[in-house]
Amino acid sequence: MKKILSVLLCVALVAVGVFAFAGCTKTSDLKYDVALITDGGSIHDKAYNQSAWDGVQTYANENSDKAVYYQPALEENQDLTTDVVEQYVKLAVDKGAKYIVLPGETFAVICYELATMYPELHFVLLDAVPHSAGDKSARLLPNVMSASFDDLQSGYLAGFSAVLQGNSKLGYLGSVQNDHSSNYGAGFVQGAAAAADTLGVPVQLDYADYDSPLLDYDYSVTLTPVYKPIKEADKTCHKVVVKNGNGSGTYKEGQNVTVSCDLFNEQGEKFDHWEVKSNTEGVKDKKVNVSSKKKTEINLIVEKCDCTLTAVYTKAEGSVGSVAVLKADKSATDKVYDNTVGEKVWVTAPAAAQGMVFDHWESTGNAENIENAKEQSTNVTVEENPVVLTPVYVVSTDPTFAVTVENGTGSGYYLPGDTVHITANVPKDGYYFDHWTNSDKDGNSAGLALENEYYYDTTFEMVDRYASIAESMIDKGDKALFAGGCDKSASLYTAKNAFDLSDVTVIGSGFNEEGAAYSVVKEYGTAAAACLKDFKGASIYNAGCANKAITCNLPDSEKKEELQKKLDAVYTQLGDGTIQPMAAAPGADVRKTFASNCPPVQAFFVYWGIGKSHRFGIDKSYRNEYN
């Protein structure tokens, strides 16, 4: 999930490569010819924004024009909208810009709406075609030139290069069922099959579309706390007792423990301070190392002694109110939050049921006292009368993931990007908490990146569907994975980095990603410069191997020069039309359509879906001939 944090209208002004930031430099007298508006990301993202900006600069420098870029300021999780982008279009117009460059599919609807509103402006839309919000049919507008990259060629290069590197077990991850995804996949299969024929090696291909009916998808993860006997600990252990709060347990020497108190006791008195006591003979109370004795949540460094931390209370000033949160099924109260009237409490809705997602809060009190009724975790101002908050859930349009926490809390269903908070139960006497393990439904590691796997109370970000599918493919033995589209490429890099998959090759169809062994790269810059140089409204610039708008990078190796020559030959044939990959319909099983001849060793492709796998032999009627 992309998170962009900005507090001010962020405008970066560039004139022939000289940077100036609004608010820091006087820019009222500057005029510009071309304006690039990013999707909210930086022009230093090593991805599409950076590539597009490089192309804009190239055009500006070659034509003695001036260029400016705008990076929209978005709040966390805020979507890019036409209204947001129009602010920057107006700025560009005020500065004299005649060309507006918009990179990526995010701008497809926005470009359509803005081009209609500003017919005098020329728009360059990269890697997309304009269309309305209600109809995805392409609309060729007289003031818009689109750049469309050849997904078939990108996929073909990825498949050919993967096998060329010596990989015989490949995995493909598509995006949603559309022409782009199916073409990436069709190209990948054909490129892999061609390389298998060229080298005379068998190739196995696992293939998964994000929402394909072919994909029998069932992802769940179980987290289990591991407790070990104190006598087996590699360090001295100490027992911590927290009275009127949380944090009790047995911990190893040197561990940092977060301790929190109940804000009020049963008598309605409010927390005042912590009483700290050593329980080890010969160790004074002051040796118990706590960060504060006055805060409701403190840090304890476990060392030197067993200890007891007791929350001490005093009569509350002012009246006390309560906020009760109902369970997801509204059957009972999940948790009650108390505080002084007028002060705020931080509430969190329970995890949603299967297939559901949190939508908003309903309240028996003043709705304005909820800081953000659309957020699952938010502040609520306490009122005189008790308030009951009802979390409202709706059917999720995206798949949710089942999380089961054994011997602890945090179980539920979550969306990709959700922060999951898990807490292990207090260990029984004679044992201490050692670490967390996580596994998928087949018992393999789910590869979750916990904030601290050695702490009983921790969090992790729910992996996205692609990252989890990638992990499952890798568990099956796949060594080279290709994602059809940059947004899904990021998932593969996430999986590779989070799961420490040093022996797995990731192929992304996007700008170079750090840590990628090799990638098929879309040159947004090449397309942007070409469209600006020869702008033609109501047209589509076809970006591919013929005009060097797609490249394929190979990793450094002893055989790189030899392999590069073979790949260059294929690249040339794609560019001149000698090789023409065939398209496939969205959702089609392209492995049966495009297969390797591969004598004398028969190649085969595998339909891959979590939970089942079917091998398809080669049927001559499905074979594709390569010259």
C-alpha positions as CSV (number, residue, x, y, z in Angstrom):
1,M,0.0,0.0,0.0
2,K,1.5,3.3,-1.0
3,K,1.6,5.8,1.8
4,I,2.4,9.4,0.9
5,L,2.7,11.9,3.7
6,S,2.6,15.6,2.8
7,V,1.6,18.6,4.8
8,L,1.8,21.4,2.3
9,L,1.1,21.9,-1.4
10,C,4.2,20.3,-2.8
11,V,5.5,21.9,-5.9
12,A,8.9,21.4,-7.3
13,L,10.0,23.8,-10.0
14,V,12.6,22.9,-12.5
15,A,14.1,25.0,-15.3
16,V,16.5,23.1,-17.4
17,G,17.6,20.9,-14.6
18,V,17.9,23.7,-11.9
19,F,15.7,22.8,-8.9
20,A,13.8,25.3,-6.8
21,F,11.1,24.6,-4.2
22,A,8.0,26.7,-3.8
23,G,8.1,28.8,-0.7
24,C,11.9,28.9,-0.8
25,T,12.6,30.7,-4.1
26,K,10.8,33.5,-5.8
27,T,9.2,32.0,-8.9
28,S,6.5,34.4,-9.9
29,D,8.5,35.5,-13.0
30,L,9.3,32.0,-14.3
31,K,7.5,30.6,-17.3
32,Y,7.4,27.0,-18.4
33,D,6.5,25.1,-21.5
34,V,5.9,21.6,-20.2
35,A,4.6,20.4,-16.9
36,L,4.8,16.9,-15.4
37,I,2.3,15.9,-12.6
38,T,3.3,12.8,-10.6
39,D,0.9,10.4,-9.1
40,G,1.9,11.7,-5.6
41,G,5.2,10.0,-5.7
42,S,8.6,11.5,-6.0
43,I,10.6,12.0,-9.2
44,H,13.3,10.1,-7.4
45,D,11.2,7.0,-7.0
46,K,13.4,4.8,-9.3
47,A,10.2,4.1,-11.1
48,Y,7.7,5.6,-13.5
49,N,7.7,9.1,-12.2
50,Q,11.5,9.3,-12.4
51,S,11.6,7.8,-15.9
52,A,8.9,10.2,-17.2
53,W,10.7,13.2,-15.7
54,D,13.9,12.2,-17.4
55,G,12.1,12.1,-20.7
56,V,10.5,15.5,-20.1
57,Q,13.9,17.0,-19.3
58,T,15.5,15.4,-22.4
59,Y,12.8,17.0,-24.6
60,A,13.2,20.4,-22.8
61,N,17.0,20.5,-23.1
62,E,16.9,19.5,-26.8
63,N,14.3,22.2,-27.7
64,S,15.4,25.0,-25.4
65,D,12.2,24.7,-23.5
66,K,11.6,24.9,-19.8
67,A,10.0,22.2,-17.7
68,V,8.3,22.0,-14.3
69,Y,7.1,19.1,-12.3
70,Y,4.4,19.0,-9.6
71,Q,4.2,16.4,-6.8
72,P,0.6,16.4,-5.5
73,A,0.4,16.7,-1.7
74,L,-1.7,13.8,-0.5
75,E,-2.7,12.8,3.0
76,E,-2.1,9.2,4.1
77,N,-4.2,6.8,2.0
78,Q,-5.8,9.7,0.0
79,D,-6.6,8.9,-3.6
80,L,-5.5,11.0,-6.5
81,T,-8.6,12.7,-8.0
82,T,-9.4,15.1,-10.8
83,D,-10.0,17.9,-8.4
84,V,-6.6,17.4,-6.8
85,V,-4.7,17.2,-10.1
86,E,-6.6,20.2,-11.5
87,Q,-5.0,22.4,-8.8
88,Y,-1.6,21.7,-10.5
89,V,-3.0,22.1,-14.0
90,K,-4.1,25.6,-13.1
91,L,-0.6,26.3,-11.7
92,A,1.0,25.1,-14.9
93,V,-1.4,27.1,-17.0
94,D,-0.6,30.2,-15.0
95,K,3.1,29.6,-15.8
96,G,2.4,29.3,-19.5
97,A,2.6,25.5,-19.9
98,K,1.1,24.1,-23.1
99,Y,1.9,20.5,-22.5
100,I,0.8,18.4,-19.5
101,V,2.5,15.0,-19.0
102,L,0.6,12.4,-16.8
103,P,2.4,9.1,-16.1
104,G,0.5,5.9,-15.6
105,E,-3.0,4.2,-15.5
106,T,-3.9,6.3,-12.4
107,F,-4.4,9.2,-14.7
108,A,-6.7,7.5,-17.3
109,V,-10.0,8.9,-16.0
110,I,-8.4,12.1,-14.7
111,C,-6.8,12.8,-18.1
112,Y,-10.2,12.2,-19.9
113,E,-11.9,14.7,-17.6
114,L,-9.2,17.4,-17.6
115,A,-8.7,17.2,-21.4
116,T,-12.4,17.9,-21.8
117,M,-12.2,20.8,-19.3
118,Y,-9.0,22.3,-20.9
119,P,-9.3,21.8,-24.7
120,E,-6.5,24.3,-25.4
121,L,-4.0,22.2,-23.5
122,H,-2.0,19.3,-24.9
123,F,-2.0,16.2,-22.7
124,V,0.5,13.3,-22.9
125,L,-0.8,10.2,-21.1
126,L,1.8,7.5,-20.6
127,D,1.0,3.8,-20.4
128,A,-2.8,4.3,-20.6
129,V,-5.6,5.6,-22.7
130,P,-8.2,8.1,-21.5
131,H,-11.6,6.8,-20.6
132,S,-14.6,7.9,-18.5
133,A,-15.2,6.7,-15.0
134,G,-18.2,4.6,-16.0
135,D,-16.8,3.2,-19.3
136,K,-13.3,1.9,-19.7
137,S,-13.6,2.1,-23.5
138,A,-10.7,4.1,-24.9
139,R,-11.6,7.7,-25.8
140,L,-9.3,9.3,-28.4
141,L,-9.5,13.0,-27.7
142,P,-8.1,15.7,-30.1
143,N,-5.8,17.2,-27.4
144,V,-4.5,13.9,-25.9
145,M,-1.7,11.7,-27.2
146,S,-1.3,8.4,-25.4
147,A,1.7,6.1,-25.2
148,S,1.0,2.4,-25.1
149,F,3.8,-0.1,-24.3
150,D,3.9,-3.4,-26.0
151,D,3.0,-5.8,-23.1
152,L,3.4,-8.9,-25.4
153,Q,7.0,-7.9,-26.2
154,S,7.8,-7.1,-22.5
155,G,6.4,-10.5,-21.4
156,Y,8.3,-12.3,-24.2
157,L,11.6,-10.7,-23.2
158,A,11.0,-11.6,-19.6
159,G,10.2,-15.3,-20.4
160,F,13.1,-15.7,-22.8
161,S,15.6,-14.0,-20.5
162,A,14.4,-16.1,-17.5
163,V,15.1,-19.4,-19.3
164,L,18.3,-18.0,-20.9
165,Q,19.6,-17.5,-17.4
166,G,19.4,-21.2,-16.7
167,N,16.0,-21.3,-14.9
168,S,13.7,-24.2,-15.7
169,K,11.0,-23.5,-13.0
170,L,9.3,-20.2,-13.6
171,G,6.4,-18.4,-12.1
172,Y,4.1,-15.7,-13.6
173,L,1.9,-13.4,-11.5
174,G,-0.7,-11.4,-13.4
175,S,-2.8,-8.5,-12.3
176,V,-6.5,-8.2,-12.8
177,Q,-8.1,-9.9,-15.8
178,N,-7.5,-7.4,-18.5
179,D,-5.7,-7.1,-21.8
180,H,-2.5,-5.9,-20.3
181,S,-2.2,-8.8,-17.8
182,S,-3.2,-11.4,-20.3
183,N,-0.7,-10.0,-22.9
184,Y,2.1,-10.0,-20.3
185,G,1.3,-13.6,-19.5
186,A,0.9,-14.7,-23.1
187,G,4.2,-13.0,-24.0
188,F,6.0,-14.6,-21.0
189,V,4.8,-18.1,-21.9
190,Q,5.8,-17.7,-25.5
191,G,9.2,-16.3,-24.7
192,A,9.9,-19.1,-22.2
193,A,8.8,-21.7,-24.8
194,A,11.0,-20.2,-27.5
195,A,14.0,-20.2,-25.2
196,A,13.2,-23.8,-24.2
197,D,13.2,-24.8,-27.8
198,T,16.4,-22.8,-28.5
199,L,18.3,-24.4,-25.6
200,G,16.7,-27.8,-25.8
201,V,15.7,-27.8,-22.1
202,P,12.4,-28.6,-20.4
203,V,10.6,-25.7,-18.7
204,Q,7.9,-25.7,-16.0
205,L,5.8,-22.7,-15.7
206,D,3.4,-21.8,-12.8
207,Y,0.8,-19.3,-13.8
208,A,-1.5,-17.2,-11.6
209,D,-3.9,-14.4,-12.4
210,Y,-5.0,-12.2,-9.5
211,D,-8.7,-12.7,-10.0
212,S,-8.7,-15.5,-12.5
213,P,-11.4,-18.2,-12.1
214,L,-8.5,-20.6,-12.8
215,L,-6.9,-19.6,-9.5
216,D,-8.1,-21.7,-6.6
217,Y,-6.9,-19.3,-4.0
218,D,-7.0,-19.8,-0.2
219,Y,-4.4,-17.9,1.8
220,S,-4.4,-18.0,5.6
221,V,-1.7,-17.6,8.1
222,T,-1.2,-18.9,11.6
223,L,1.1,-17.2,14.2
224,T,2.2,-19.2,17.1
225,P,4.2,-18.0,20.2
226,V,7.0,-20.3,21.2
227,Y,7.5,-20.8,24.9
228,K,10.7,-22.4,26.3
229,P,11.7,-23.6,29.8
230,I,13.6,-20.9,31.7
231,K,16.4,-23.4,32.3
232,E,17.0,-23.5,28.5
233,A,17.4,-19.7,28.2
234,D,20.7,-18.4,26.9
235,K,20.4,-15.5,29.3
236,T,19.2,-15.0,32.9
237,C,15.4,-14.6,33.0
238,H,13.4,-12.4,35.3
239,K,9.7,-12.4,36.2
240,V,7.8,-9.2,35.7
241,V,4.4,-8.8,37.5
242,V,2.2,-5.9,36.4
243,K,-0.7,-5.1,38.7
244,N,-3.6,-3.2,37.2
245,G,-2.2,-3.3,33.7
246,N,-0.5,-5.2,31.0
247,G,3.1,-6.5,30.5
248,S,3.3,-9.4,32.9
249,G,5.6,-12.3,31.9
250,T,9.1,-13.8,32.1
251,Y,11.7,-12.1,30.0
252,K,15.4,-12.5,29.2
253,E,18.0,-10.2,30.6
254,G,18.3,-6.9,28.6
255,Q,14.8,-7.1,26.9
256,N,12.7,-4.0,26.5
257,V,9.1,-4.4,27.6
258,T,6.2,-2.0,27.1
259,V,4.1,-1.8,30.2
260,S,0.7,-0.1,30.3
261,C,-1.9,0.5,33.0
262,D,-5.6,0.5,33.2
263,L,-6.5,4.2,33.1
264,F,-9.1,3.8,35.9
265,N,-9.6,1.2,38.7
266,E,-12.8,-0.4,39.8
267,Q,-13.5,2.5,42.1
268,G,-13.4,5.0,39.3
269,E,-10.2,6.5,40.4
270,K,-7.7,7.7,37.8
271,F,-4.1,6.5,37.3
272,D,-1.6,8.6,39.2
273,H,1.8,6.8,39.2
274,W,3.7,3.5,39.2
275,E,4.9,1.9,42.3
276,V,8.1,0.0,41.5
277,K,9.4,-2.9,43.6
278,S,12.3,-5.3,43.3
279,N,11.5,-8.9,44.1
280,T,15.0,-10.2,44.1
281,E,16.9,-10.3,47.4
282,G,19.8,-7.9,47.7
283,V,18.6,-5.7,44.7
284,K,17.1,-2.4,45.6
285,D,13.9,-1.1,44.2
286,K,15.7,1.8,42.4
287,K,17.5,-0.8,40.2
288,V,14.3,-1.5,38.4
289,N,14.9,0.4,35.2
290,V,11.7,2.1,34.0
291,S,11.4,5.1,31.6
292,S,8.8,6.9,33.8
293,K,6.7,6.5,36.9
294,K,4.0,9.0,35.8
295,K,3.1,7.9,32.3
296,T,0.3,5.4,31.6
297,E,2.6,3.5,29.2
298,I,6.2,3.0,30.1
299,N,9.3,1.1,28.9
300,L,10.9,-1.4,31.2
301,I,14.4,-2.7,30.7
302,V,14.5,-6.2,32.3
303,E,17.7,-6.6,34.2
304,K,19.2,-7.4,37.6
305,C,16.0,-8.6,39.3
306,D,12.4,-9.9,39.3
307,C,10.0,-7.0,39.8
308,T,6.5,-5.9,40.4
309,L,5.0,-2.7,38.8
310,T,1.8,-1.6,40.5
311,A,-0.5,1.1,39.0
312,V,-1.5,3.5,41.8
313,Y,-4.7,5.5,41.6
314,T,-6.1,8.7,43.0
315,K,-9.5,10.4,42.9
316,A,-10.3,11.6,39.4
317,E,-10.7,15.3,38.8
318,G,-13.9,15.9,36.9
319,S,-16.5,13.4,35.9
320,V,-15.6,10.1,34.2
321,G,-17.2,8.8,31.0
322,S,-17.0,5.6,29.1
323,V,-16.9,4.6,25.4
324,A,-17.9,1.0,24.7
325,V,-17.0,-0.7,21.4
326,L,-19.2,-3.6,20.3
327,K,-17.9,-6.8,18.8
328,A,-17.9,-7.3,15.0
329,D,-21.1,-9.3,15.2
330,K,-22.6,-6.8,17.6
331,S,-23.4,-9.6,20.0
332,A,-21.6,-8.1,23.0
333,T,-19.1,-5.5,24.1
334,D,-15.6,-6.0,22.8
335,K,-13.9,-3.4,25.0
336,V,-14.7,-0.4,27.2
337,Y,-12.6,2.7,27.3
338,D,-12.8,5.1,30.2
339,N,-11.5,8.7,30.6
340,T,-12.3,12.1,32.0
341,V,-15.2,13.9,30.2
342,G,-13.8,16.1,27.4
343,E,-10.6,14.0,26.9
344,K,-10.0,11.6,24.1
345,V,-9.6,7.8,24.0
346,W,-8.1,5.8,21.2
347,V,-10.5,3.1,20.0
348,T,-9.9,0.3,17.6
349,A,-12.7,-1.8,15.9
350,P,-12.4,-5.6,16.2
351,A,-11.1,-7.5,13.2
352,A,-13.8,-8.1,10.6
353,A,-15.5,-11.4,9.8
354,Q,-14.5,-13.4,6.8
355,G,-15.0,-11.5,3.5
356,M,-15.9,-8.3,5.3
357,V,-14.1,-5.0,5.8
358,F,-14.6,-2.1,8.3
359,D,-16.5,0.8,6.7
360,H,-17.4,3.3,9.4
361,W,-18.5,3.9,13.0
362,E,-22.0,4.6,14.3
363,S,-22.4,6.2,17.7
364,T,-25.1,6.7,20.4
365,G,-23.4,10.0,21.2
366,N,-22.4,13.0,19.3
367,A,-21.1,11.9,15.9
368,E,-18.8,14.9,15.8
369,N,-16.9,13.6,18.7
370,I,-15.5,10.8,16.5
371,E,-12.3,12.2,15.0
372,N,-12.5,10.1,11.8
373,A,-15.6,7.9,11.5
374,K,-14.1,6.1,8.5
375,E,-11.0,4.9,10.2
376,Q,-10.9,1.6,12.0
377,S,-8.7,3.2,14.7
378,T,-9.5,6.7,15.8
379,N,-9.8,9.2,18.7
380,V,-13.2,9.7,20.4
381,T,-14.0,12.5,22.8
382,V,-15.6,11.2,26.0
383,E,-19.0,12.5,26.9
384,E,-21.0,12.9,30.1
385,N,-23.3,9.9,29.2
386,P,-21.9,6.5,28.2
387,V,-21.3,6.1,24.5
388,V,-21.7,2.9,22.5
389,L,-19.7,2.7,19.3
390,T,-20.9,0.2,16.7
391,P,-18.4,-0.8,14.0
392,V,-20.1,-1.2,10.6
393,Y,-18.6,-3.7,8.2
394,V,-19.4,-4.2,4.5
395,V,-18.5,-7.0,2.0
396,S,-14.9,-6.5,0.8
397,T,-14.2,-6.0,-2.9
398,D,-10.7,-7.3,-2.2
399,P,-9.8,-10.7,-0.8
400,T,-9.2,-10.7,3.0
401,F,-6.7,-12.9,4.8
402,A,-7.5,-15.1,7.7
403,V,-5.1,-14.6,10.6
404,T,-5.1,-17.1,13.4
405,V,-3.1,-16.3,16.6
406,E,-2.6,-19.4,18.8
407,N,-2.3,-18.8,22.5
408,G,-2.8,-15.1,22.0
409,T,-4.9,-12.3,20.6
410,G,-5.1,-10.7,17.1
411,S,-7.1,-13.3,15.2
412,G,-9.4,-12.1,12.4
413,Y,-9.6,-11.2,8.8
414,Y,-7.5,-8.4,7.3
415,L,-6.8,-6.6,4.1
416,P,-3.4,-6.3,2.5
417,G,-1.6,-3.3,4.1
418,D,-3.5,-3.6,7.4
419,T,-1.5,-3.4,10.5
420,V,-2.1,-6.5,12.6
421,H,-1.5,-6.3,16.4
422,I,-0.8,-9.6,18.1
423,T,-0.2,-10.4,21.7
424,A,1.0,-13.8,23.2
425,N,-0.6,-15.1,26.4
426,V,1.5,-14.8,29.5
427,P,3.7,-17.9,29.8
428,K,3.0,-20.4,32.6
429,D,5.4,-20.6,35.5
430,G,8.8,-22.0,34.6
431,Y,8.6,-20.8,31.0
432,Y,9.4,-17.7,29.0
433,F,8.2,-16.3,25.7
434,D,11.0,-16.8,23.1
435,H,9.7,-15.9,19.6
436,W,6.9,-16.0,17.1
437,T,6.6,-18.5,14.2
438,N,4.2,-18.1,11.3
439,S,3.0,-20.5,8.7
440,D,0.6,-20.8,5.8
441,K,-2.1,-23.5,5.5
442,D,0.4,-26.0,4.1
443,G,2.8,-25.5,7.0
444,N,5.3,-23.5,5.1
445,S,6.6,-20.2,6.3
446,A,4.3,-17.4,5.4
447,G,7.2,-14.9,5.4
448,L,5.5,-12.3,7.5
449,A,7.9,-9.5,8.6
450,L,7.0,-8.9,12.2
451,E,8.2,-5.7,13.8
452,N,9.9,-7.8,16.5
453,E,9.4,-11.5,16.3
454,Y,11.2,-11.9,19.7
455,Y,8.7,-9.8,21.6
456,Y,5.4,-11.1,22.9
457,D,3.5,-8.0,21.8
458,T,4.2,-6.9,18.3
459,T,2.7,-5.9,14.9
460,F,3.1,-6.7,11.3
461,E,1.8,-5.4,8.0
462,M,-0.5,-7.9,6.2
463,V,1.3,-8.9,3.1
464,D,-0.5,-8.3,-0.2
465,R,-1.9,-11.2,-2.2
466,Y,0.9,-11.2,-4.7
467,A,3.6,-11.4,-2.1
468,S,1.9,-14.3,-0.5
469,I,1.4,-16.1,-3.8
470,A,5.0,-15.5,-4.6
471,E,6.1,-17.1,-1.4
472,S,3.9,-20.1,-2.1
473,M,5.3,-20.4,-5.6
474,I,8.8,-20.3,-4.2
475,D,7.9,-23.0,-1.7
476,K,7.0,-25.1,-4.7
477,G,10.5,-24.6,-6.1
478,D,10.1,-21.8,-8.6
479,K,13.4,-19.9,-9.1
480,A,12.4,-17.0,-11.5
481,L,9.2,-15.0,-11.0
482,F,7.8,-12.4,-13.4
483,A,5.0,-9.9,-12.5
484,G,2.8,-8.6,-15.3
485,G,2.9,-4.9,-14.5
486,C,5.0,-2.6,-12.3
487,D,2.5,-2.5,-9.5
488,K,2.7,-6.3,-9.1
489,S,6.4,-6.2,-9.6
490,A,6.6,-4.3,-6.3
491,S,4.9,-7.3,-4.6
492,L,7.6,-9.6,-5.9
493,Y,10.4,-7.4,-4.6
494,T,8.5,-7.2,-1.3
495,A,8.4,-11.0,-1.1
496,K,12.1,-11.3,-2.1
497,N,13.3,-8.8,0.5
498,A,10.9,-9.6,3.3
499,F,11.4,-13.4,3.0
500,D,15.2,-13.1,2.3
501,L,14.9,-15.1,-1.0
502,S,18.5,-14.6,-2.1
503,D,18.4,-17.5,-4.5
504,V,15.3,-16.4,-6.3
505,T,15.3,-14.2,-9.4
506,V,12.7,-11.4,-9.7
507,I,11.7,-10.0,-13.1
508,G,9.7,-6.8,-13.0
509,S,8.2,-5.0,-15.9
510,G,8.9,-1.5,-14.7
511,F,11.6,0.9,-14.1
512,N,14.7,-0.6,-12.4
513,E,14.0,-1.7,-8.8
514,E,16.7,-2.0,-6.3
515,G,17.6,-5.6,-5.6
516,A,16.1,-6.9,-8.9
517,A,18.3,-9.5,-10.5
518,Y,17.0,-8.3,-13.9
519,S,14.0,-6.6,-15.2
520,V,12.1,-5.7,-18.3
521,V,12.1,-1.9,-18.1
522,K,9.4,0.4,-19.5
523,E,11.1,3.6,-20.7
524,Y,8.5,6.2,-19.8
525,G,11.2,8.7,-20.6
526,T,11.6,7.5,-24.2
527,A,7.9,7.6,-24.7
528,A,7.4,11.0,-23.1
529,A,10.1,12.6,-25.2
530,A,8.8,11.1,-28.4
531,C,5.2,12.3,-27.8
532,L,6.3,15.8,-26.9
533,K,8.6,15.9,-30.0
534,D,5.9,14.8,-32.4
535,F,2.6,15.5,-30.7
536,K,-0.5,14.2,-32.5
537,G,-3.8,14.4,-30.8
538,A,-6.3,11.6,-30.8
539,S,-3.4,9.1,-31.4
540,I,-1.5,6.4,-29.6
541,Y,2.3,6.1,-29.7
542,N,3.2,2.4,-29.8
543,A,6.2,2.0,-27.5
544,G,8.2,-1.2,-27.9
545,C,11.4,-2.8,-29.1
546,A,11.2,-1.0,-32.5
547,N,11.7,2.4,-30.8
548,K,13.8,1.2,-27.8
549,A,10.9,2.1,-25.4
550,I,11.4,-1.3,-23.7
551,T,14.7,-2.7,-22.5
552,C,15.7,-5.9,-20.8
553,N,18.5,-6.0,-18.3
554,L,20.6,-9.0,-17.4
555,P,22.6,-9.5,-14.2
556,D,26.3,-9.4,-14.1
557,S,27.8,-12.9,-14.7
558,E,30.7,-14.6,-16.4
559,K,28.4,-15.5,-19.3
560,K,26.7,-12.1,-19.5
561,E,28.3,-11.1,-22.8
562,E,27.3,-14.4,-24.5
563,L,23.8,-14.3,-23.1
564,Q,23.4,-10.6,-24.1
565,K,24.1,-11.4,-27.7
566,K,21.4,-14.1,-27.7
567,L,18.9,-11.7,-26.0
568,D,19.9,-8.8,-28.4
569,A,19.1,-11.1,-31.4
570,V,15.6,-11.8,-30.0
571,Y,15.2,-8.1,-29.2
572,T,16.0,-7.2,-32.8
573,Q,13.6,-9.8,-34.1
574,L,10.8,-8.4,-31.9
575,G,11.5,-4.9,-33.2
576,D,11.6,-5.7,-36.9
577,G,8.5,-8.0,-36.7
578,T,10.3,-11.3,-37.3
579,I,8.9,-12.5,-34.0
580,Q,5.3,-11.5,-33.4
581,P,3.9,-12.8,-30.1
582,M,0.3,-13.8,-30.1
583,A,-2.2,-12.2,-27.8
584,A,-4.6,-14.1,-25.5
585,A,-8.0,-13.4,-24.1
586,P,-8.2,-12.2,-20.5
587,G,-8.4,-15.2,-18.1
588,A,-7.3,-17.7,-20.8
589,D,-5.0,-20.6,-19.8
590,V,-2.2,-19.5,-22.1
591,R,0.0,-22.4,-21.1
592,K,-2.2,-24.7,-23.2
593,T,-2.2,-22.2,-26.1
594,F,1.5,-21.6,-26.3
595,A,3.8,-24.6,-25.6
596,S,7.3,-25.6,-26.3
597,N,8.3,-28.1,-29.0
598,C,11.6,-28.8,-27.2
599,P,12.8,-32.1,-28.7
600,P,14.1,-34.5,-27.5
601,V,13.1,-33.5,-24.0
602,Q,9.4,-32.7,-23.7
603,A,8.6,-29.4,-22.0
604,F,5.5,-29.0,-19.9
605,F,3.7,-26.2,-18.2
606,V,1.8,-26.4,-14.9
607,Y,-1.4,-24.7,-14.1
608,W,-0.8,-23.4,-10.7
609,G,-3.3,-22.6,-8.1
610,I,-2.8,-22.7,-4.3
611,G,-4.1,-26.1,-3.1
612,K,-3.9,-27.9,-6.5
613,S,-1.7,-28.4,-9.4
614,H,-2.4,-30.0,-12.8
615,R,0.2,-30.9,-15.3
616,F,-0.6,-30.4,-19.0
617,G,1.2,-32.5,-21.5
618,I,2.0,-31.0,-24.9
619,D,-0.7,-31.3,-27.4
620,K,0.6,-30.7,-31.0
621,S,-2.6,-28.8,-31.8
622,Y,-1.5,-26.1,-29.4
623,R,2.1,-25.8,-30.4
624,N,3.4,-22.6,-31.8
625,E,6.2,-22.8,-34.3
626,Y,9.3,-20.5,-34.0
627,N,11.8,-19.8,-36.9
